[in-house]
């Protein structure tokens, strides 16, 4: 057999099973579900800290609320909305799979989850944009 007929397998990270391009839709859904779940837990802990600032008096709480109403935090609220929408819709997707609905249509249901989440974030962005611009 000549050297020309031997196919060489390219080496590198791109050809490994863990490269993002080689992951299946279900794996991407699982990864995003875990990331949004951790983000929501982190948000809950920060929310408790913000609410607990009321223990130091109304002046302290008003200062914290003033900071949280800045454009930076309004944009972070959009990230929170994205995490809540995706995590919730993906949870419904998982429940459907658990009862045997749509198991063979995983790609389409995942795409619907992403589209609905993006539509919700777009709606939220359009609602928050006037507040961001006015500040």
DAVEN-V476657 format. One record per pair of residues at least 12 apart in sequence whose ideal C-beta (glycine too) atoms are under 8 Angstrom apart, sorted by the first residue. I is the first residue (numbers start at 1). J is the second residue. D is the distance in whole Angstrom. If there is no record, write none. Layout:
i: {I & I}
j: {J & J}
d: {D & D}
//
This chain:
i: {25 & 25 & 25 & 26 & 26 & 28 & 29 & 29 & 29 & 29 & 29 & 32 & 32 & 33 & 33 & 33 & 33 & 33 & 36 & 36 & 36 & 36 & 36 & 37 & 39 & 39 & 39 & 40 & 40 & 40 & 43 & 43 & 50 & 50 & 70 & 71 & 71 & 71 & 74 & 74 & 74 & 75 & 75 & 77 & 77 & 78 & 78 & 78 & 78 & 81 & 81 & 81 & 82 & 82 & 82 & 85 & 85 & 85 & 85 & 86 & 86 & 86 & 89 & 89 & 89 & 90 & 93 & 93 & 93 & 96}
j: {106 & 107 & 110 & 106 & 110 & 110 & 90 & 93 & 106 & 110 & 113 & 86 & 90 & 86 & 87 & 90 & 91 & 94 & 83 & 84 & 86 & 87 & 90 & 87 & 79 & 80 & 83 & 83 & 84 & 87 & 80 & 83 & 64 & 68 & 135 & 131 & 132 & 135 & 128 & 131 & 132 & 128 & 132 & 124 & 128 & 121 & 124 & 125 & 128 & 120 & 121 & 124 & 117 & 120 & 121 & 116 & 117 & 120 & 121 & 113 & 114 & 117 & 113 & 116 & 117 & 113 & 109 & 110 & 113 & 109}
d: {6 & 5 & 5 & 6 & 8 & 7 & 6 & 7 & 8 & 5 & 7 & 6 & 7 & 8 & 6 & 5 & 8 & 8 & 4 & 8 & 5 & 4 & 8 & 6 & 8 & 8 & 5 & 6 & 7 & 6 & 6 & 8 & 6 & 7 & 7 & 8 & 5 & 5 & 5 & 6 & 6 & 8 & 7 & 8 & 7 & 6 & 6 & 6 & 6 & 7 & 6 & 5 & 6 & 8 & 5 & 7 & 4 & 4 & 7 & 7 & 8 & 4 & 5 & 6 & 6 & 5 & 5 & 7 & 6 & 7}
//
